[in-house]
Amino acid sequence: MINTTVNLGGIKMKNPVATASGTFGFGLEYQQFIQLEKLGAIIVKGTTPAPRQGNPPPRIAETPAGMLNAIGLQNPGVNKVAGEIIPRLVHLNTPVIINIAGDTVEDYALVANKLDGVPGVAGLEINISCPNVKKGGIQFGSDPRSAAEVTRAVKAATKLPVIVKLSPNVTDLVAMAAAVAEAGADALSMINTLLGMAIDVDRRKPVLGNITGGLSGPAVRPVAVRAVWQVYRAVKLPILGMGGIMTTRDALEFILAGATAVAVGTANFVNPRATIEIIEGIENYLREQGFNNINQLTGLAHAGI
Ligand SMILES: Cc1cc2nc3c(=O)[nH]c(=O)nc-3n(C[C@H](O)[C@H](O)[C@H](O)COP(=O)(O)O)c2cc1C
């Protein structure tokens, strides 16, 4: 028997593979491709107090090894998410984690409070790392004190486990992780996208309507693995690792660097079955390499270093 269950800060997952926020809609969109029950967790699109239209198009652009996006947190708002969307996911035997965002600390606390006790919500992921909105997002995610303040406010507003999602667009990611750990986060997720841009040389204009966007996909993976490695050594919280995971071996890199679980994002656009293939691939790896518990792998690459 191989044990693939993990505990991500109080969220029990049957295997270590989740979907990354914003790349999997609210889950239901992918039902025609995969059995949602097979996933370790579903992390849904960023949810804000009021509905948001997002940024002007174009909002995505392909890059040599990934993509740029500047969606700008388009979502139907927390009332619709709690009242209409989550009830359609409640029957699933898979934890649903709601990614939350806002313009102010009060916004985050309000969304957290509205989701507290809603049947079917297993936890919250605080997005303090969105590079594509004018207010909120990265503004909180680039200053340890602001990040701690948002974390404390959300923790006070809910009994749900709280994961704080960190940005790579900072000088000292470990300081950010330490600050939110101190403020009561139950787990950390990393990384959100890297700030980037592209220019259309025929139009001689930026490609994206928002001018800048967030880079994701295989191009960012070494940055993300490094982030997990450094934070694992410094902070004693479970880590949800993500950034460019396309295959089983990519996911294993994150786990060996210190991630308790991983999330798959951009890969879903290329291969909607990527999560399932990675779940099966991890099980095969454990069996072939003689491990009987996935938790034996977390942080294993640090041994002797
Ligand atoms: C189109 C798109 C939308 C995203 N929306 C969100 C979001 O709403 N909230 C969030 O925290 N991260 C969002 N992200 C970031 C991803 O969850 C993930 O952190 C990032 O893309 C790195 O993983 P990947 O390379 O596997 O995609 C989005 C990414 C993409 C590509």
The ligand as an SDF file (V2000), in Angstrom:
LIG
                    3D

 31 33  0  0  0  0  0  0  0  0999 V2000
   -4.4460   32.8440  -16.6270 C   0  0  0  0  0  0  0  0  0  0  0  0
   -3.9390   32.8310  -15.2100 C   0  0  0  0  0  0  0  0  0  0  0  0
   -4.7580   33.3330  -14.1770 C   0  0  0  0  0  0  0  0  0  0  0  0
   -4.3050   33.3340  -12.8530 C   0  0  0  0  0  0  0  0  0  0  0  0
   -5.1200   33.8080  -11.8550 N   0  0  0  0  0  0  0  0  0  0  0  0
   -4.7110   33.7400  -10.5570 C   0  0  0  0  0  0  0  0  0  0  0  0
   -5.5790   34.1640   -9.4890 C   0  0  0  0  0  0  0  0  0  0  0  0
   -6.7390   34.5510   -9.6840 O   0  0  0  0  0  0  0  0  0  0  0  0
   -5.0870   34.1070   -8.2100 N   0  0  0  0  0  0  0  0  0  0  0  0
   -3.8230   33.6480   -7.9360 C   0  0  0  0  0  0  0  0  0  0  0  0
   -3.4210   33.6020   -6.7660 O   0  0  0  0  0  0  0  0  0  0  0  0
   -2.9890   33.2240   -8.9260 N   0  0  0  0  0  0  0  0  0  0  0  0
   -3.4130   33.2680  -10.2170 C   0  0  0  0  0  0  0  0  0  0  0  0
   -2.5590   32.8200  -11.2180 N   0  0  0  0  0  0  0  0  0  0  0  0
   -1.2330   32.2930  -10.8780 C   0  0  0  0  0  0  0  0  0  0  0  0
   -1.2130   30.7540  -10.8140 C   0  0  0  0  0  0  0  0  0  0  0  0
   -2.1040   30.2620   -9.8300 O   0  0  0  0  0  0  0  0  0  0  0  0
    0.2220   30.2190  -10.5170 C   0  0  0  0  0  0  0  0  0  0  0  0
    0.6540   30.7350   -9.2740 O   0  0  0  0  0  0  0  0  0  0  0  0
    1.2330   30.6320  -11.5980 C   0  0  0  0  0  0  0  0  0  0  0  0
    0.6480   30.6380  -12.8760 O   0  0  0  0  0  0  0  0  0  0  0  0
    2.4660   29.7090  -11.6170 C   0  0  0  0  0  0  0  0  0  0  0  0
    2.1130   28.3760  -11.8990 O   0  0  0  0  0  0  0  0  0  0  0  0
    2.1380   27.7490  -13.4090 P   0  0  0  0  0  0  0  0  0  0  0  0
    3.4450   28.1230  -14.0200 O   0  0  0  0  0  0  0  0  0  0  0  0
    1.9490   26.2680  -13.2050 O   0  0  0  0  0  0  0  0  0  0  0  0
    0.9800   28.3650  -14.1310 O   0  0  0  0  0  0  0  0  0  0  0  0
   -3.0070   32.8160  -12.5510 C   0  0  0  0  0  0  0  0  0  0  0  0
   -2.1910   32.3110  -13.5830 C   0  0  0  0  0  0  0  0  0  0  0  0
   -2.6520   32.3020  -14.9000 C   0  0  0  0  0  0  0  0  0  0  0  0
   -1.7560   31.7370  -15.9810 C   0  0  0  0  0  0  0  0  0  0  0  0
  1  2  1  0
  2  3  1  0
  2 30  2  0
  3  4  2  0
  4  5  1  0
  4 28  1  0
  5  6  2  0
  6  7  1  0
  6 13  1  0
  7  8  2  0
  7  9  1  0
  9 10  1  0
 10 11  2  0
 10 12  1  0
 12 13  2  0
 13 14  1  0
 14 15  1  0
 14 28  1  0
 15 16  1  0
 16 17  1  0
 16 18  1  0
 18 19  1  0
 18 20  1  0
 20 21  1  0
 20 22  1  0
 22 23  1  0
 23 24  1  0
 24 25  2  0
 24 26  1  0
 24 27  1  0
 28 29  2  0
 29 30  1  0
 30 31  1  0
M  END
$$$$
